[in-house]
Amino acid sequence: MDDTYNKHAYKCLPLGAANVQGWEMVLQQEVVVQWDGGNTVPRVLSGEMMTHTVDGQEYERAVVTPSIIGILSFSTGWSMGTPPGYSTWISGSPNYFVDGAVPLTASIPTHWWPDEWNMNWKITVENKPVTFPEGMPFMFFQVYEESLLSEVEFEVEHLWDRPELMEERQEYGEVKFKNNQENPWTWMGSIRTGLNEKGEQIGPKHDGHLKLDVP
């Protein structure tokens, strides 16, 4: 998103909202790995261990560990507990990408999970160093209520059965197309304001992104 023209992607409300729907863990040092392909585990070329000092005493811990074929496990140093009925979803940070690697996603039943978490990444290129830079978010996590999704009920309608809505969407689309031609790299802003192209209130005004507690 940083690399888009004038950071244009940040003007997209759904993208920005997704970025703050949870918490990130960041790497404290650069890690460089390489996967030689086949039935091999990746090799850590640099950044495998980190030295900590606590009360004047130094000790080392693993930052990343070769796991199984083509996969690395990043250590978090955390074990989290949630109340019954809640689990924790871990994945890569939304809209953040690493050249040559993809994050795996897991749902952890944290109301009974006693072990430390590990965040796994799959290396997708062979015989080429892959860099995880210092400060990058290597894990993103969210706490969710386990029963929520199973209670969702869908109602599917055909748009052509609602001609008034089709007409509204067509009018909006025409104004949006005209705006894109006359004012490139701008947004209509209706999702943020709740106003349609006529200035009519058709939805709630966006009052800002979530503010989450800092661990």
C-alpha positions in Angstrom: 0.0 0.0 0.0 2.9 2.3 0.7 4.1 1.8 -2.9 0.9 2.9 -4.6 0.8 6.2 -6.3 0.7 8.9 -3.5 -0.2 6.0 -1.2 -3.5 6.0 -2.9 -4.5 2.6 -1.4 -4.9 4.2 2.0 -7.8 6.2 0.8 -9.8 3.0 0.3 -11.8 2.6 3.5 -12.2 -1.2 3.4 -8.5 -1.7 3.0 -7.6 0.7 5.8 -10.3 -0.9 8.1 -8.9 -4.4 7.5 -5.4 -3.2 8.5 -6.5 -2.4 12.1 -8.9 -5.3 12.7 -6.3 -7.0 15.0 -2.8 -6.8 16.3 0.6 -7.2 14.7 3.8 -8.8 16.0 7.0 -7.4 14.4 10.4 -8.8 13.7 13.1 -7.4 15.9 15.9 -8.2 13.5 16.3 -9.1 9.8 16.0 -12.8 8.9 17.3 -14.2 5.6 16.4 -17.7 4.5 16.7 -19.9 1.4 14.8 -23.0 0.3 16.6 -25.4 -2.0 13.4 -27.0 -3.2 12.3 -30.6 -3.2 11.7 -32.4 0.1 13.9 -30.0 2.1 13.3 -27.5 4.9 14.5 -23.9 4.4 18.0 -22.9 5.6 18.4 -19.8 7.8 21.2 -17.8 6.3 21.1 -15.1 9.0 19.1 -13.8 11.9 18.2 -17.3 13.3 19.1 -16.4 16.9 18.6 -13.3 19.1 20.4 -12.3 22.3 18.4 -10.8 25.1 19.6 -9.3 28.4 17.5 -9.6 31.5 18.7 -8.3 34.8 22.2 -8.2 33.4 22.1 -11.8 32.3 22.4 -12.6 28.6 20.5 -15.5 26.9 19.7 -16.5 23.4 16.5 -17.6 21.8 15.5 -18.8 18.4 13.8 -16.1 16.2 13.0 -18.6 13.4 13.2 -22.4 13.1 13.1 -24.5 9.9 9.9 -26.5 10.2 8.8 -28.9 7.5 9.2 -29.0 3.7 9.5 -25.4 2.5 8.1 -23.9 5.7 9.6 -21.7 8.5 8.2 -21.2 12.0 8.7 -17.8 13.6 8.7 -17.8 17.4 6.4 -15.4 19.2 7.3 -16.1 22.8 3.6 -15.9 23.7 0.9 -18.2 24.9 -2.5 -16.5 25.0 -5.7 -17.5 27.0 -9.2 -16.3 26.1 -12.5 -17.0 27.9 -14.5 -20.1 26.8 -16.2 -19.6 23.5 -13.4 -17.5 21.9 -10.5 -18.4 19.7 -7.7 -16.5 18.1 -7.1 -16.3 14.3 -3.5 -15.8 13.2 -2.3 -15.0 9.7 -0.1 -12.6 7.8 -0.7 -8.9 8.3 -3.5 -7.7 5.9 -2.2 -6.1 2.7 1.4 -6.7 3.6 3.5 -8.9 1.2 6.9 -10.6 1.2 8.6 -11.4 -2.0 9.2 -15.1 -2.1 7.0 -16.1 0.9 3.4 -16.4 1.9 2.0 -16.7 5.5 -0.1 -19.6 6.6 -3.3 -19.1 8.5 -4.5 -20.9 11.7 -7.3 -20.7 14.2 -6.2 -21.4 17.7 -8.7 -22.5 20.4 -7.0 -20.2 22.9 -9.4 -21.0 25.7 -7.4 -24.2 26.3 -4.2 -23.9 24.3 -1.2 -23.9 26.7 1.7 -23.9 24.2 3.6 -21.0 22.7 2.4 -19.9 19.3 4.5 -20.2 16.2 3.8 -18.3 13.0 4.5 -20.3 9.9 5.5 -19.0 6.5 5.8 -21.0 3.2 8.8 -20.1 1.0 7.6 -20.0 -2.6 10.9 -19.6 -4.5 13.7 -22.1 -4.8 17.5 -21.4 -4.6 17.0 -17.7 -3.9 17.5 -15.8 -0.6 14.3 -14.5 0.8 14.5 -11.5 3.2 12.2 -10.8 6.1 13.2 -7.3 7.1 13.6 -5.9 10.6 10.4 -4.3 11.8 8.1 -6.1 9.4 4.8 -7.5 10.8 5.4 -11.3 10.7 2.1 -12.2 12.4 -1.4 -10.7 12.7 -3.9 -11.9 15.2 -7.6 -11.4 16.0 -9.8 -12.7 18.8 -13.3 -13.9 17.7 -16.4 -15.4 19.1 -16.6 -19.0 17.9 -20.4 -19.2 17.5 -20.6 -16.0 15.4 -20.1 -17.5 11.9 -22.3 -20.5 12.6 -25.2 -18.1 13.4 -25.0 -16.2 10.2 -27.9 -16.7 7.9 -27.8 -15.7 4.2 -30.6 -14.2 2.1 -29.7 -14.1 -1.6 -31.6 -11.8 -4.0 -31.3 -11.1 -7.7 -30.5 -7.5 -8.4 -32.8 -7.4 -11.4 -35.7 -8.2 -9.1 -35.1 -4.8 -7.5 -35.3 -2.3 -10.4 -35.2 0.8 -8.1 -31.8 -0.4 -6.7 -30.5 -1.2 -10.1 -31.4 2.4 -11.2 -29.7 3.9 -8.1 -26.5 1.9 -8.7 -26.5 2.8 -12.4 -26.8 6.5 -11.6 -24.0 6.3 -9.0 -21.8 4.3 -11.4 -22.2 7.0 -14.1 -21.2 9.8 -11.6 -18.3 7.7 -10.4 -17.0 7.1 -13.9 -17.3 10.8 -14.7 -15.4 11.6 -11.5 -12.6 9.2 -12.4 -12.3 10.9 -15.8 -12.3 14.4 -14.5 -10.5 13.9 -11.2 -8.1 11.0 -11.5 -6.8 9.3 -8.3 -9.7 10.6 -6.2 -12.6 8.8 -4.5 -16.3 9.6 -4.3 -16.1 9.3 -0.5 -19.6 7.9 -0.1 -18.5 5.1 2.2 -17.0 7.6 4.6 -19.8 10.2 4.4 -22.8 8.0 3.9 -24.0 10.3 1.2 -24.8 9.4 -2.4 -23.9 11.4 -5.5 -26.9 13.7 -4.8 -25.9 14.5 -1.3 -28.6 12.3 0.2 -27.9 10.4 3.4 -28.2 6.7 2.5 -25.9 5.2 5.1 -24.0 6.0 8.4 -21.1 8.3 8.4 -17.7 6.6 9.1 -16.4 7.9 12.4 -12.9 6.4 12.2 -11.2 3.1 12.6 -11.1 0.9 15.7 -8.9 1.9 18.6 -7.4 -1.3 20.1 -5.6 -1.9 23.3 -1.9 -2.2 23.1 -0.5 -5.5 24.6 
